[in-house]
Amino acid sequence: MNKIGDKYTNNIFENIKHIDEYENEYWYARELSKVLEYRDWRNFLKVLNKAKDACKNSGFNIDEQLVEVNKLSKRNNNAVANIQDYKLSRYICYLIVQNADPSKEVVALGQTYFAIQTRKQEITEQEYDSLSDDEKRFYQRKLTKQGNYTLQKVASSAGVKNMAEFHNARYKGLYNGETADDIFKRKKLRYREDILDNMNEDELVANLFRINQTKQRLIRDNVQGEKEAKDVHYEVGKKVRKAIADIGGMMPEEMPTPKNSLKELEREKKQLENQGIKKIESKVGGKNE
């Protein structure tokens, strides 16, 4: 681990990173403010507001980069109070450190960390073409998880409470009336396997397009009501299906199911990594005997 001066290490921002159920990274504003040495929350909010303006000016949807949350905090007198906090994306963290006090050593470190890590999340067309089929599946699966996370927030704001039925409407539209259970049985999946983890690249791309178009339609038309949102999801799925048919593409239900799910590939990768570590440890141990 590299030390920055005598106080900071390269892991200072990594240690306060969180991962949600959709494998999205996020940071809490309160935790970040402490790392950046802002004792006064009001002063940090000034920096956060500048970052929000920069985000909007860059053409990003601020609602996808920052989510306000409330937390319970214990006071010195043991009283419990609600405090304001935010869940921050990597990109908004990058904008925060760009607008923070540059005289602080830790801010300079944060600017480097978030700039490098933000670039690592990007991938060029040339880099994508060089990926294997399974690597492309992993990449598209990550995008669909992120897209579904955003879509669920938009749907919830529109009044959707039964997310299972809302998401089932997408399959009925895109898969010519098939429900999630129908797709599960057709793909011959085992109990609790994820349908999206068992799609090839093209099927994932079709679903990602449907996710993004549904989100945009719900926002653009200010759709309100559970039935109305489900109808939009079904309609968008059906139109994506028609677009595939119009260009002579393969229908989603006709696309082959990969031999291995992404979960299986992840397990195999970890096993190989563990075997490699054991071999190295064995060699090192042999030399030390």
Contacts in CASP RR format, 6 or more apart in sequence:
PFRMAT RR
TARGET T0000
AUTHOR 0000-0000-0000
METHOD contacts of the structure
MODEL  1
MNKIGDKYTNNIFENIKHIDEYENEYWYARELSKVLEYRDWRNFLKVLNK
AKDACKNSGFNIDEQLVEVNKLSKRNNNAVANIQDYKLSRYICYLIVQNA
DPSKEVVALGQTYFAIQTRKQEITEQEYDSLSDDEKRFYQRKLTKQGNYT
LQKVASSAGVKNMAEFHNARYKGLYNGETADDIFKRKKLRYREDILDNMN
EDELVANLFRINQTKQRLIRDNVQGEKEAKDVHYEVGKKVRKAIADIGGM
MPEEMPTPKNSLKELEREKKQLENQGIKKIESKVGGKNE
1 9 0 8 1.000
1 10 0 8 1.000
1 11 0 8 1.000
2 9 0 8 1.000
2 10 0 8 1.000
3 9 0 8 1.000
4 10 0 8 1.000
4 105 0 8 1.000
4 109 0 8 1.000
5 105 0 8 1.000
7 105 0 8 1.000
7 106 0 8 1.000
8 105 0 8 1.000
8 106 0 8 1.000
8 109 0 8 1.000
10 109 0 8 1.000
10 113 0 8 1.000
12 35 0 8 1.000
12 106 0 8 1.000
12 109 0 8 1.000
13 27 0 8 1.000
13 32 0 8 1.000
13 35 0 8 1.000
13 93 0 8 1.000
13 109 0 8 1.000
13 110 0 8 1.000
13 113 0 8 1.000
13 114 0 8 1.000
14 113 0 8 1.000
16 27 0 8 1.000
16 28 0 8 1.000
16 31 0 8 1.000
16 32 0 8 1.000
16 35 0 8 1.000
17 25 0 8 1.000
17 26 0 8 1.000
17 27 0 8 1.000
18 25 0 8 1.000
18 26 0 8 1.000
18 27 0 8 1.000
18 28 0 8 1.000
18 87 0 8 1.000
19 25 0 8 1.000
19 26 0 8 1.000
20 26 0 8 1.000
20 149 0 8 1.000
22 145 0 8 1.000
22 146 0 8 1.000
22 148 0 8 1.000
22 149 0 8 1.000
23 142 0 8 1.000
23 145 0 8 1.000
24 89 0 8 1.000
24 145 0 8 1.000
24 146 0 8 1.000
24 149 0 8 1.000
25 89 0 8 1.000
25 90 0 8 1.000
26 87 0 8 1.000
26 88 0 8 1.000
26 89 0 8 1.000
27 87 0 8 1.000
27 88 0 8 1.000
27 90 0 8 1.000
27 93 0 8 1.000
28 85 0 8 1.000
28 86 0 8 1.000
28 87 0 8 1.000
28 88 0 8 1.000
29 44 0 8 1.000
29 48 0 8 1.000
29 85 0 8 1.000
29 86 0 8 1.000
29 87 0 8 1.000
29 88 0 8 1.000
30 41 0 8 1.000
30 71 0 8 1.000
30 83 0 8 1.000
30 85 0 8 1.000
32 88 0 8 1.000
32 93 0 8 1.000
32 96 0 8 1.000
33 41 0 8 1.000
33 44 0 8 1.000
35 106 0 8 1.000
36 44 0 8 1.000
36 96 0 8 1.000
36 97 0 8 1.000
36 100 0 8 1.000
36 104 0 8 1.000
36 106 0 8 1.000
36 107 0 8 1.000
37 104 0 8 1.000
37 106 0 8 1.000
38 44 0 8 1.000
38 47 0 8 1.000
38 100 0 8 1.000
47 96 0 8 1.000
47 99 0 8 1.000
47 100 0 8 1.000
48 86 0 8 1.000
48 96 0 8 1.000
50 95 0 8 1.000
50 99 0 8 1.000
51 92 0 8 1.000
51 95 0 8 1.000
51 96 0 8 1.000
51 98 0 8 1.000
51 99 0 8 1.000
52 62 0 8 1.000
52 66 0 8 1.000
52 92 0 8 1.000
54 95 0 8 1.000
54 98 0 8 1.000
54 99 0 8 1.000
55 62 0 8 1.000
55 65 0 8 1.000
55 66 0 8 1.000
55 91 0 8 1.000
55 92 0 8 1.000
55 95 0 8 1.000
56 62 0 8 1.000
60 91 0 8 1.000
63 153 0 8 1.000
64 89 0 8 1.000
64 150 0 8 1.000
65 88 0 8 1.000
65 89 0 8 1.000
65 91 0 8 1.000
65 92 0 8 1.000
66 86 0 8 1.000
66 87 0 8 1.000
66 88 0 8 1.000
66 89 0 8 1.000
66 92 0 8 1.000
67 86 0 8 1.000
67 87 0 8 1.000
67 153 0 8 1.000
68 84 0 8 1.000
68 85 0 8 1.000
68 86 0 8 1.000
69 85 0 8 1.000
69 86 0 8 1.000
69 87 0 8 1.000
70 82 0 8 1.000
70 83 0 8 1.000
70 84 0 8 1.000
70 85 0 8 1.000
71 82 0 8 1.000
71 83 0 8 1.000
71 85 0 8 1.000
72 80 0 8 1.000
72 81 0 8 1.000
72 82 0 8 1.000
72 83 0 8 1.000
73 80 0 8 1.000
73 81 0 8 1.000
73 82 0 8 1.000
73 83 0 8 1.000
74 80 0 8 1.000
75 81 0 8 1.000
88 96 0 8 1.000
90 114 0 8 1.000
90 117 0 8 1.000
90 118 0 8 1.000
90 121 0 8 1.000
91 118 0 8 1.000
93 114 0 8 1.000
94 111 0 8 1.000
94 114 0 8 1.000
94 115 0 8 1.000
94 118 0 8 1.000
97 107 0 8 1.000
97 110 0 8 1.000
97 111 0 8 1.000
97 113 0 8 1.000
97 114 0 8 1.000
98 111 0 8 1.000
100 107 0 8 1.000
101 107 0 8 1.000
102 108 0 8 1.000
123 139 0 8 1.000
128 136 0 8 1.000
128 139 0 8 1.000
131 139 0 8 1.000
133 200 0 8 1.000
133 201 0 8 1.000
134 258 0 8 1.000
134 260 0 8 1.000
134 262 0 8 1.000
134 265 0 8 1.000
136 201 0 8 1.000
137 199 0 8 1.000
137 200 0 8 1.000
137 201 0 8 1.000
137 204 0 8 1.000
137 258 0 8 1.000
137 262 0 8 1.000
138 262 0 8 1.000
138 265 0 8 1.000
140 201 0 8 1.000
140 204 0 8 1.000
140 205 0 8 1.000
140 208 0 8 1.000
141 196 0 8 1.000
141 197 0 8 1.000
141 199 0 8 1.000
141 204 0 8 1.000
141 262 0 8 1.000
143 204 0 8 1.000
143 208 0 8 1.000
144 196 0 8 1.000
144 204 0 8 1.000
144 207 0 8 1.000
144 208 0 8 1.000
144 211 0 8 1.000
145 196 0 8 1.000
147 208 0 8 1.000
147 211 0 8 1.000
147 212 0 8 1.000
147 215 0 8 1.000
148 167 0 8 1.000
148 211 0 8 1.000
150 215 0 8 1.000
151 211 0 8 1.000
151 214 0 8 1.000
151 215 0 8 1.000
151 218 0 8 1.000
152 163 0 8 1.000
154 215 0 8 1.000
154 218 0 8 1.000
154 219 0 8 1.000
155 163 0 8 1.000
155 166 0 8 1.000
155 218 0 8 1.000
155 229 0 8 1.000
155 233 0 8 1.000
156 163 0 8 1.000
158 218 0 8 1.000
158 223 0 8 1.000
158 224 0 8 1.000
158 225 0 8 1.000
158 226 0 8 1.000
158 228 0 8 1.000
158 229 0 8 1.000
159 224 0 8 1.000
159 225 0 8 1.000
159 226 0 8 1.000
159 229 0 8 1.000
160 166 0 8 1.000
160 225 0 8 1.000
160 226 0 8 1.000
160 229 0 8 1.000
160 230 0 8 1.000
161 226 0 8 1.000
162 226 0 8 1.000
165 230 0 8 1.000
166 226 0 8 1.000
166 229 0 8 1.000
166 230 0 8 1.000
166 233 0 8 1.000
167 180 0 8 1.000
167 233 0 8 1.000
168 179 0 8 1.000
168 180 0 8 1.000
169 230 0 8 1.000
169 231 0 8 1.000
169 233 0 8 1.000
169 234 0 8 1.000
170 207 0 8 1.000
170 210 0 8 1.000
170 211 0 8 1.000
170 214 0 8 1.000
170 233 0 8 1.000
170 234 0 8 1.000
170 236 0 8 1.000
170 237 0 8 1.000
171 177 0 8 1.000
171 178 0 8 1.000
171 179 0 8 1.000
171 180 0 8 1.000
171 182 0 8 1.000
171 183 0 8 1.000
172 178 0 8 1.000
172 179 0 8 1.000
172 234 0 8 1.000
173 234 0 8 1.000
173 235 0 8 1.000
173 237 0 8 1.000
173 238 0 8 1.000
173 241 0 8 1.000
174 206 0 8 1.000
174 207 0 8 1.000
174 210 0 8 1.000
174 237 0 8 1.000
174 238 0 8 1.000
174 240 0 8 1.000
174 241 0 8 1.000
174 252 0 8 1.000
175 182 0 8 1.000
175 183 0 8 1.000
175 241 0 8 1.000
175 252 0 8 1.000
175 253 0 8 1.000
176 241 0 8 1.000
176 251 0 8 1.000
176 253 0 8 1.000
178 186 0 8 1.000
178 253 0 8 1.000
180 195 0 8 1.000
183 195 0 8 1.000
183 253 0 8 1.000
184 193 0 8 1.000
184 195 0 8 1.000
186 253 0 8 1.000
187 195 0 8 1.000
187 198 0 8 1.000
187 257 0 8 1.000
188 257 0 8 1.000
189 195 0 8 1.000
189 198 0 8 1.000
189 261 0 8 1.000
193 261 0 8 1.000
193 263 0 8 1.000
194 261 0 8 1.000
194 263 0 8 1.000
196 204 0 8 1.000
196 207 0 8 1.000
197 261 0 8 1.000
197 262 0 8 1.000
197 263 0 8 1.000
198 257 0 8 1.000
198 258 0 8 1.000
198 261 0 8 1.000
198 262 0 8 1.000
199 207 0 8 1.000
199 255 0 8 1.000
199 257 0 8 1.000
199 258 0 8 1.000
200 255 0 8 1.000
200 256 0 8 1.000
200 257 0 8 1.000
200 258 0 8 1.000
202 250 0 8 1.000
202 255 0 8 1.000
203 252 0 8 1.000
203 255 0 8 1.000
206 240 0 8 1.000
206 244 0 8 1.000
206 252 0 8 1.000
207 252 0 8 1.000
209 240 0 8 1.000
210 236 0 8 1.000
210 237 0 8 1.000
210 240 0 8 1.000
213 236 0 8 1.000
213 237 0 8 1.000
213 239 0 8 1.000
213 240 0 8 1.000
214 232 0 8 1.000
214 233 0 8 1.000
214 236 0 8 1.000
214 237 0 8 1.000
217 223 0 8 1.000
217 232 0 8 1.000
217 236 0 8 1.000
218 229 0 8 1.000
218 232 0 8 1.000
221 232 0 8 1.000
223 229 0 8 1.000
223 232 0 8 1.000
241 251 0 8 1.000
241 252 0 8 1.000
244 250 0 8 1.000
244 251 0 8 1.000
244 252 0 8 1.000
245 251 0 8 1.000
260 268 0 8 1.000
END
